[in-house]
Amino acid sequence: MSTPVSARPTPFLALDETVLDRNIAAMQARGRQLGVTLRPHAKTHKIAQIAQRQLAAGGVGLTVATVAEAEAFAAAGFDDLFIAYPLWVDADRGARLAALARHARVRVGCDSADAARQLGQHTVPAIGTDPGQTGGLEVLVEVDSGMHRSGVEPQQAGGVGVAAREAGLSVVGVFTFPGHSYAVDGGRRAAAEQEGAALTAAAQSLREVGIEPRVVSGGSSPSMEFASSHGVSEMRPGVYVVADAQQWELGVCEPADVALTVYATVVSHASGRAVLDCGSKALGADRAPYATGSGRLLDHPDARIVMLSEHHAVADCGPDPLPPLGSVVRVVPNHACNALNLADEVAVVGEHRPPGGGPAATIAHIWPLIARNANH
């Protein structure tokens, strides 16, 4: 049963269900166009209902960032999970991975021989190598495609793969994250080209040591427009599903593609600006070097959040009239992943809008974030 938006105190996270479904369908269509499978990154939303829709649209499984995220989604019934992170596994984390792998197919990232040996030491004895077992643990070697954060050089993937194989692990492929696609002035295209070249070289490096890469995995939301399917089997975009102000600024999406906003009340017109009751504790504090503010107002495209405190967001609305005191506006966070991780739940709104657009009048569902703060 729907409830009035006015019955819920601001600030709160809201999710436009219609836009969400449209974004899922559009990215799945892009995957089909490229001839690759999609394994969407659930660290963005951390919500079971969204993951279910992504898989129903054609996703082959989920990507997550941590063992705890994998545990949360496995507990919700998801049984094909890739922890796209260069894990360093101790006894406790190894036991948790082994427990997951008994009931789901779990893939993990690795980017050094030492990490591969550590992973094998703390998982293989507990999991075993019975090919008939449920689930299993598989390894993808992470390579650096230009972001220079983690991952080995593509030509070194084979060496890591050999170490993992010698540790008793099943090596199934390579992956990368072209995070430098969060860039302006042609950076998205360049990152996608570097991603393709790195994955091709890494796959060849595995073949040279006798490991056939069944999985060649890449992808980020900003690079998907320019991605190549040559030699790539799957992509892992994440934030596309809800979009955010960063994607808007980079030209990855239009305002109509933004599904996630913070509903906030205008509490002051001090200094000729709109002061809102959503600060960094609701929006998150991320501000990339290219960002023109600490967030945007969805229904006032020229406005920018120019000052952000814990409980204040100050918006310069430019030539537009200030939203009236007491009115509710929709604020687009710079980084959706961080804003979502600050909330326990999202209010799902439907299609009903007041004349001329603006915040929806009713809430159709409340969806919990099952993997909120699952950072370990």
N, C-alpha and C positions, 0 to 999 in steps of 0.2 A: 504494500500500500504506500502510495506516495505521500510525502509530507511537505509542507511549505518550507522553502528556503529561509523565510523570515523566522522560522521557529528555531533555527540553528545559529548560535552566536558566532560571529566572525572573530578572527580569521579562521577559515577552514579550506582544505583542499577539495576541489571539485573536479570531476571527470565527466566530460561530455561523451556519452555513450555512442552517439551517432558518429561523431568525428573519430573516436577510437576505432570503431568497426571499419570506417572508411580507410583509415591509415593502415590497418592490418591487411585489408584486401589489396591496397595499392602496392605495399611492399611485397606481398606474395606474388603479385603479378610481375613485379620487377624481377623476382627470383626466377619465375618461369621464363621470362624473356631472356635471361642470362643462361638458363639451363642449369642452374645450381639449386641445391636445397637450402632452406633457411633454418637456422637454429638460433632463434632470437634470444637476445641477452636479457634475462629476467632480472638482473640487478637494477635495471631502470625502474621497474614497477613493483616488484616483490609481491605481486598479487596473484593468487591462484586463478581467479576468474579471468584475468587478462591472459595468463598463460594458456588456459583451456581454449580460449578463442584463437590464439595464435596457432596452436596445434590443430584445431579443427579446420583452420584455413589452409593447412598444408605443411606446417612446420614439422621437422623430423624429431625435434627434441628441444631441450632448453640449454642455454649457456648460463652459467652462474660464475660468481667471482670468488666464492669462499666455500669451504667445507660446510660451514653452518648454513649458507644459502642452499646448498645441495640437500642437506638434511631436512630443511624446512619444506622444500618442494617434494622431496621423496616422501615425507610424511603425509603430504597432500595427494599422493598417488601418482606423481610423475616419475617415470622409470627409465628415462634416457637423458643423462645429464653430463655436461662438459664443464669442468671447473677450469676455465681459461686463465690460468694463473700459474706462474712457476713456483709450485709448492716446495717448501722445505719441510719435510715430514719427520716429526718426532714420534715417540711411541704412542702418545695419546692421539695425535692426529692420524697416525697409521691405523689405529684400532677403529677410529671413526670411519675412515675410508673403507676398511675391510667390512665393517658392518653395512655400509651403504652398498658395497659391491655384491653382497650376498642377495640383494633384492632388486637391484637395478643395474643397468649398464652405466658405468661411471668412467668418464675419460678425464684425465688430468694433464696439466701442462708441466713441462720440464725443460730447463734450458742450460743444464750443466751435467757433466758426468758424475760429480759428487752428489748432486741432488737426485740423480737417477739411482745411484747406489743406496742413498738414504731411503728413498721411496721403496725400493725393493726390500730392503732390510726390515722395514716396519709394516709391510703389507703382504708380501708373497707368502710367508709362512702361515698367516691367518686365512688368506683367501684360497691358497692352493692353485693348482693349474688344471683342475678337472674341466675339460671343455663342455661337459654337460651341465655344469652348474648354472643356476639362475644368475643373471646379471654378469658381473665381471668388471675388471679394472683394466683400462687401456691407457696408453700414453701417446700424447702428441708432443713433438719437439717444437718449442717456441723459437721463432727466428725474428730478428730485427729487420723491419722493412723501411726504416728511416726515422722512426720516432726516437730511437736511442734511449729507451727506458729499460726494457728487459728483452731477452731473446739473444741467441747467438747469431753470428754471421751466417747467412744462408748456406755457405759452403761447408760450415762446420756441423750442420745438422746430422750428418751421418755418424760422426764421432759420438755425439750424445745418444743417438739411436743405438749404437753398438753397446754403450755402457748400460743403457736401460735393458737391452736384450740380455746381456750377460748377468744382470741383476734378477733375471727371471720374469721380466715384465713384457707385456705384449705391446709392441710399438706399431701404431696404425697410421701415423701420418705426421703432418707439420701444420703449424698455425702461426698467424701473425695478427697484430692489431695495428692498422695504419692510423694511429691517433693523431699524427701530424696533419691529418685531413681536416682538422679543426683550424682552418686557415683561410685567409682571404687571398685575392689576387692570383687565382689559378692554383692555389695550393691543394685544393681538393682533387683536381685532375692529376697533378703531379704525384700526390700520395697514392692514388689508385694505381698509377703506372708503376711506381716503385713496389707496391704490394704485389702486383702480378709477377714482376721480375724476381722478387725475393722468394716467393712461393715456388716458382718454377725451378729456381736454382736449388732450393732446399729439398724439393721432391727428388731432384736428380741426385743430390748428395746421399739421400737415403737409398736410392736404387743402387748406387755404386758400392754399398756395403751389404747388398742383398736383402734390403727391406723395401717391400713394395708399399708405397703410401696410398692406402685406401681412402684416406681423408686428407684433403688439402683445404684448409679453412682460413678464411679471412673475413674482411668486412667491417665497416663502421657506417653509421647512418650518413655522415657527410660524404663518404666516398662512393656510396652505392650508385649514384647517378653515372659515375665514370668507370665503374668496375668492369673488369674483363673476366669472362668465364674461361679463358684459355688455361687449362690445367688446374682449375679451381673446382672443388666439388661442393663446398658449402660456404655460406656467408652468415655472419653473426651480428647484424645490426641490432641496436637496442632502443635508443631514445626516439626513433621514428614513430613509435607506437603512440606517444603522447605529444611529442615535439616540445620545444621550449624556446626561450628568447635567443639562446645561442644559435639554434638552427635557423630561426627567423633572420637573425643578423647576417648569417653566412649565405643566405639565399637558398638553403636546403628546403625550406617549407614556406608557405604563405600563412597569414594569420588564420585563414579558414582551416588550416591543418592542426592548429593548436587545440589539443583535447584537455590538457591539464592547466588549471588556473587556481589561484588562491582568491577566494571571495573575501573581500575586505571592505570595511566601512570607512567613509570619509569622515574624519573626526575633527579636522581643522582646516582653515584656509589661511593660516599664518604665512606671512611674507608673500602672499599672492600665489601660493602653491597648494596642492592637495596633499594633506597629511593623512596617511592611511594607518589602520591599526594592525598592519602585518609587517613585522620587521624581519631581521635575519633569522629569528627562531621559527619563522613560518616559511620564508622564501629560500633560506640558505644564503650563504655569503659569497658564493663564487662570482667572480667577475673576470672574465678572460681579457687579455690585452686589447682585443679588437672590440670589446663590448662598449656600447655607447651609454650604458647605464647599468644599474643593479637590478634591472627588470623592466618590463613594459606593461602597458595597459592594453588589453586586447581590443577594447572598443574605442580607444583613443590612440591610434597608431603613431602620432607624433609625440606622445608623452613618453617621458623616461623617468625611472626612479633615480634621482640624483643624490639622495642621501639615504643611508640605511643604518638604522640602529637596531637594538634588540627587538623593540616593539613599535618602531616608527619606520614607515617608508614614505619619503617625501618625493612627490611626483611633480615635475615641471611639465605642465600641459601645453607649453608653447602658446600659439595663437588661439587654441581652443578654449571655450568657456570651462571654468572649473566644474567638476561634478558637484552637485549640491551637497551640503552638509547632511550627513545621515544616509546618503545614498550608498549603494553597494556597487563596487566595481570589480572587474576580473583582472587580476595581476598575473602576468606570465613570468614565472621564475626564470632566471638565467639558465639554471641547470636543473632539469626535472629530477634527475636521480637523487640529488641532495635534498631537494624539497620534499620528495616522497619519503626519504629516510627519516625525516623529522616528524612524520605523522604516523599515528596508529591506524588510521583508516582514511578512506576517501568517500566523499558523497558523490554518487553517480546521478547526474542530471540527464533529463531527456531532451526532447525537441522543443518543448513549449517555451517560447520567448515572448517578451513584451514587444509591442510595435517598435520597429527600428532596431531590433537586436538588443543585446545586453544580457545580463545574467538570467539564467532560467529561473522559473518561479517555483518549481517543485523538485524534490529529491526522490528518485525512484528506488535506489538501493544504497546500502552502506557496505563497502568492501574492505575487509581488513588487510593490512600489509603483513603477510605471514612471515616474511623474512626481514622485517625491519630490525636494524641493528645487528644483523647476523654477520658480523665482521670478522669472525675468527674461523 
